[in-house]
Amino acid sequence: MSSTVTDTSTGATGAVSRALGEFYGSLRSLSAKNRRNLGIMAAVVVLFSIWAIATEGWNLFMQRVVDGVDNGFIYAAMALALVLIYKATTVVNFAQGEMAMFGTYITFVFSSDWGLPMWLSILMAMLVSALAAAGIERTLIRQFDPSNHLAITIVTLSLFLILGALAGVIWAYDGKGLPSPFPKRNETFGFLGADVEYSSVFTWITVIVTVVLVTLLLNRTKIGLAFRAVSTNLESSRLAGVHIGRTLQFGWALAAAVGTLAGSLYAPTTLLTPTFMGNLLVFSFAAATLGGLDSLGGSVLAGLLIGLIQTMAGGYVDRIGGELATATALAVIVIVLAVKPSGLFGSAKVERV
Amino acid sequence: MSRMLDVRGLHAGYGQSEVIHGVDFAVEEGEVVVILGANGAGKTTTLRAICQMISTTGTIELAGQSVVGKSTTEVVRLGVAHVPQGRGTLADLSVEDNLRVGAYVRKDDINSDIQKFYEVFPRLGERRHQLAGSLSGGEQQMLAVSRALMGRPKLLLLDEPSLGLAPLIVQDLFRRFGDINRDEGVTMLVVEQNANLALDIADRAYVLEAGEIAVSGTADELRDDDAVRKAYLGY
C-alpha cells in the first residue's frame, strides 16, 4: 500500500522526525542562489568569530553567543506569533505585541493574585488569550472581507492603542516582577567558558517544543490543513467548503497563545509594564521579516540570528552599546526588505496562470 | 432523469453593473452541459452566480433546493464543486494536501479516493509531495479537477478548463472529463471558448451572448446551426 497511509499512522516520534525531516527538506530544496547566500553568511560569521575571539578572548565571546541565543529564542517565539497572524490575515498585526503584553499581565494575575504556580499561570493565560483573540477576530476582524487589508491594518492599530491604554488603567505603569516558571532560578552552569542559566535552557527547550507542536498542528490536523489552505488561496478554500471565518479565528487564537507564552518567558528577564513588549516586538518583527514572514522554521532561525546580531553589535562595536542595539534590528529589516523581500526562507510570490 | 440544476430568470452582476440579464437554463442529472460564448458574454459570472459568490436575483435550484441567499460554503456543502478560471491552485501546499483540502467537507476515509486520482492522473501521483505551484499548467488543471471531485460533488462546474493550455493537453483533458462523466456519473456544467472540444463531450449546449441565452439545443443541433458554426466553430 502507499506510504501515505503508514505515514499518518506512525506515533509521536515518527511525527517529530517527519517534522524535522520536512525542515531539513526545506533547507535542501533551497535554490543554488539561496545556498550561495547562506554560504556567504556562514563565511561572514566565521570571520567575525575569529576576529572577536582574537580581540577580546574566548570566554567573553562564548558568553555573548549564549546571551544572543538566549534573546534569540524569545524573539523566535514572538516572531512565530507574528508569522501565524500574518498567514491568517496577510497583514502584520500591529496589536500582536500588546495582545502578548495583556496576556502576560493575565499570567501575572494568575500567579501573583491567585497564587498559582507560574507554569500553570502561563498555560491558563495562554488559554484565556486564545479565547479573547477568538472573540476579537469574531467581533472586530470578521466584519471585513479578508482581502480588505487596509481596514484590518487600521483595526489592529486601534487595538494596539486600546490594549495599551487599558493595561495602563488596570495595572498602572509601575514595573511588576514576574518570576521564571522554571526550577533552579538564578543558578548557572559552565559551558565552554560561558555561564548559562538553567532557566535559559528551559526557555530554549520550551520554544523549540512550541515550534514543533505548532508545526505538527498545522501539518497534521484538519484545521491546520484548512489554515494553510486559507493562507495560500482564500477563494479556492471557500470553493472547497472551508469555513473561512472559523479557520482565521483559529489562527488568531493560536497566535495569541504563542504571543502570551513569549511575553511570559520574556517578562522574568525584565520588568512587566504596559510597554514592555516594545523592544521585543522590534526584534521579533526583524526576525519575522528576515525569516520571510510566512515560514515558521525560518522565523525561528532568523530569531536566533537577530539575537546574535544584536548581542554581538552591542558587545563588540564600541559606539553601539545597549541602546543603539535596537537600531541594528531596524537595519536588518531595511536591508532584508531592500535586498531580498521574501526573506531567507519565505516563499517568493510567483504564480503560474 | 431528475433535474440537477434549474436556473430561471437569473440576474447577476458586480455592484451596479448587471452582467446577466434574465437567463434560463437547466442541467439534468448525469448530463454534460456546455455554455459557449465570447469574452464578456457572462459565462464566468453565471458560474459565480450558481456558487453565490456574487449577489443574484432569480431562481437557482440545486436538486430542487434553492441556493439563492446561501453562502458559498453552504452551496459547496450542498454538492457543488467549482473549478475557477485559472485553476485556483493552492500553490504553497503539496499536491496531496490540495486533494485533502478538496475533501474538506467529507468526514469519511479519503485515502482511497486520493489513490484513485493518482491512478487516473499518474503525473499527480509522481508529484504528490511537490508544491502544487511548481506543477505545469496542465498538471494544475488535472489537480484542480481532482481536487473538486475529491468532495464527491453532485455537480461539477468547470470554468474555461482549456485556458492557457497546449492543444494536445486540452484534448487529453476533455477526454478525461468525458470519462469521468461516464464512469462516475458526475453531472457537469462547462463554460468554454473552445467550442469544438466542448461540444464533443457535451449532451446539450447554450450560447450566451451579452448576458442572454441566444441559442440552445443538443450538441449536434448546435454543431449544425450555421450561426453558431460561423461564430464559435470557425468553419
HADDOCK unambig.tbl for C-alpha pairs under 7 A between the chains (distance, minus, plus):
assign (segid A and resid 226 and name CA) (segid B and resid 101 and name CA) 6.84 0.50 0.50
assign (segid A and resid 229 and name CA) (segid B and resid 90 and name CA) 6.38 0.50 0.50
assign (segid A and resid 232 and name CA) (segid B and resid 90 and name CA) 5.74 0.50 0.50
assign (segid A and resid 232 and name CA) (segid B and resid 91 and name CA) 6.61 0.50 0.50
assign (segid A and resid 232 and name CA) (segid B and resid 92 and name CA) 6.01 0.50 0.50
assign (segid A and resid 233 and name CA) (segid B and resid 90 and name CA) 5.56 0.50 0.50
assign (segid A and resid 236 and name CA) (segid B and resid 88 and name CA) 5.40 0.50 0.50
assign (segid A and resid 238 and name CA) (segid B and resid 72 and name CA) 6.77 0.50 0.50
assign (segid A and resid 238 and name CA) (segid B and resid 73 and name CA) 5.99 0.50 0.50
assign (segid A and resid 239 and name CA) (segid B and resid 72 and name CA) 6.82 0.50 0.50
assign (segid A and resid 239 and name CA) (segid B and resid 73 and name CA) 6.69 0.50 0.50
assign (segid A and resid 239 and name CA) (segid B and resid 76 and name CA) 6.44 0.50 0.50
assign (segid A and resid 239 and name CA) (segid B and resid 81 and name CA) 6.95 0.50 0.50
assign (segid A and resid 239 and name CA) (segid B and resid 82 and name CA) 6.34 0.50 0.50
assign (segid A and resid 240 and name CA) (segid B and resid 76 and name CA) 6.73 0.50 0.50
assign (segid A and resid 240 and name CA) (segid B and resid 101 and name CA) 6.64 0.50 0.50
assign (segid A and resid 240 and name CA) (segid B and resid 102 and name CA) 5.41 0.50 0.50
assign (segid A and resid 240 and name CA) (segid B and resid 104 and name CA) 6.67 0.50 0.50
assign (segid A and resid 241 and name CA) (segid B and resid 73 and name CA) 4.50 0.50 0.50
assign (segid A and resid 241 and name CA) (segid B and resid 76 and name CA) 5.39 0.50 0.50
assign (segid A and resid 241 and name CA) (segid B and resid 77 and name CA) 6.13 0.50 0.50
assign (segid A and resid 241 and name CA) (segid B and resid 104 and name CA) 6.76 0.50 0.50
assign (segid A and resid 241 and name CA) (segid B and resid 105 and name CA) 6.06 0.50 0.50
assign (segid A and resid 242 and name CA) (segid B and resid 73 and name CA) 6.63 0.50 0.50
assign (segid A and resid 242 and name CA) (segid B and resid 104 and name CA) 6.61 0.50 0.50
assign (segid A and resid 243 and name CA) (segid B and resid 73 and name CA) 6.72 0.50 0.50
assign (segid A and resid 351 and name CA) (segid B and resid 133 and name CA) 6.96 0.50 0.50
assign (segid A and resid 353 and name CA) (segid B and resid 86 and name CA) 5.75 0.50 0.50
